Amino acid sequence: MRIYLDCIGCFVRQALDAARHATDDEQIHKEVLRRVLRMAGELDLSLSPPAIGQQIHRLIRELTGNDDPYRQAKCRFNNLALRLYPDLRKRIISSSSPLETAIRLAIAGNIIDLGVKTSILENEIEGVIRDCLTADFDSLAVKAFGDAVSKAERVLYLADNAGEIVLDRLLIEQLPVEKVTVAVKGSPVINDATMEDALLAGLPRIVEVIDNGSDAPGTILETCSETFRGRFEDADLIVAKGQGNYETLSDVDKKIFFILKVKCPVIARELGCEIGRMILQKSRAFSDIGELVKEAE
């Protein structure tokens, strides 16, 4: 997915947010803004938004000397999700459709995205979970996803954010875990999940977890490690969580299911839906399992 003009304002806002997470030094905040505004004037609009996000966050880490500006926020959201996990797991087990309930919860977790929003309150997350559990959702989409997983021998699950990764575990537990490998970011960027977050979520106890060798807030294959690219190529099915993975992989010729909550007008326009929509959507390469429906709340 290419950059839209509407993305530019978001880049500037995100840069200032990240600079403020990284340091209290206002002079550095000003320098970050000056550099990002110059960068915006020279944008290659054919790139994906996460490609620019990667450049911006590298700049901020360089100017501030802070390798992980969102560390405290990530810990807070991980701890919140871990507190919610036991009750949510019970809800899945008692559900008439455990896979569908787990998908709903994984989508709800996608609200924990500090690249899109400056801050997220804990009660907001709990409200989104309640909404996602009761919103309309097409059972055909869930069946198509389940069928695709059952046919695949190697499933690569691309995690998105810290905190969210705990709710991803709820979905992963409903999959044949012996087939599943989870991939996290190679190093910190925004509040994206890294190996540290996967360990806190307990994922290595149930599946193989790898990192992609990249610091992009999405999956830009050319910036990922050779090892990860090999695993991506060998996978029969990719499960891609979040907007950043949609932005970077929507044009890739690979069987991918995108799972996300639409949180910005650009993504809403790209998908032809309203903000707030829950998305479970196949990639264009998925021609053998029929039409998959995007379902609105």
Secondary structure, DSSP 8 states (H G I E B T S, - for coil): ----THHHHHHHHHHHHHHHHH---HHHHHHHHHHHHHHHHT--TTS-HHHHHHHHHHHHHHHH--S-TTHHHHHHHHHHHHHHHHHHHHHHHTSSSHHHHHHHHHHHHTT--TTT-S---HHHHHHHHHHHHHS---HHHHHHHHHHHHH-S-EEEE--BTTHHHHHHHHHTTS-GGGEEEEE-SS--TTB--HHHHHHHTGGGTSEEEE-S--SSS--GGGS-HHHHHHHHH-SEEEEEHHHHHHHHTTSSS-EEEEEE--SHHHHHHHTS-TT-EEEEE-TT--SS--------
